[in-house]
Amino acid sequence: MRATAVRSLEVIKKSVLENGVRVVPRIQPLTRATREPTVLELLQERRKAAGAQWPANIRLEPAVPKTALVDVERHARRKLKLLTRER
């Protein structure tokens, strides 16, 4: 059998150790980062706040998700995707 890190690890109580022995602190648990709004969401908020003052030449078009194109025939999907994108 191969020696692995898990097999060579032994848990020892602090009370058993001699004084002066350096104890490695516990690893801090990972925390999940809070979800930040996307650029599209920020711009949509700005558009709502601006109301009629929002420039007409700036359009906000969300990306088309894959689930929206599931029922489309395979050969037509690519062409349809290209049509939905602004050039």
N, C-alpha and C positions, 0 to 999 in steps of 0.2 A: 504494500500500500504506500502511496505517496504521502509525504508529510505536507499538510496544508496549514494555512494560518489559523484556521478554526481549530484544528486538532492540537496545535501547539499553544493555544491560549488557555491560561488557567486563571480563574477568578480567585483573588485572595482578598480577605477582609482587611481593612485599614488597621484594625486593632492588632493584627498579627504582625504587621510590618514594624521594623525597627524605626526609631526616631531618626529623622534626617533623610529618609528615603523619599525621593521625589516621586510624587504621584501625578500621573497625566490626568488633566481635567477631562470631564465628560465632553463628548462632541455635542455642540449645540444643535437642536433639531432645526430642520429647514423650515422656513416660513414661506408661505406663498405670497407672491407679490400681488398687490391689488390690481385689478384690471383697469388699465388706463383707456380712455376713450380714443377711438381711431381718428384719423384726420378727417375722414368723411363725416363722422358724428360731430366733431367740433365745428366743421363748416356748416352742417345742417342747423346746429344751434345758432350760429351767427346769422344764417339766413332767416330763421324765425325771428330773431331779435331785430333784424334790420327791416323786416316787413317789405313795404313797397320801395324802400331805398336800395334793396339788393339789386345789383346790376343784372340786366336781362341777358347779357352775353355769358354769364357764368352759370352753367348748369351743373347740378350735382346728380350724377347717375350712379346708383349703387351697383356693385358687381352682381352678375347673374349667377346664382348658386347652381351647382351640378344637379341638384334635385329638381330644378325647374326644367331641365332638358332630358329627363329620364325617358319620357314617353315619345320623344322625337326619334325618327329613324336615324340609324347610325351614320349613314352617308350625308345626311342633311345637318347633323349637329354642328360640325365644324363651320359650315357656311353660316348657320344661324348665329353661332357665337361671334363670328367676325362681324356680322351685321349689327349686333347689339353693342359692340364697342365703337366708341367715337374715334375717328381718325384725325 
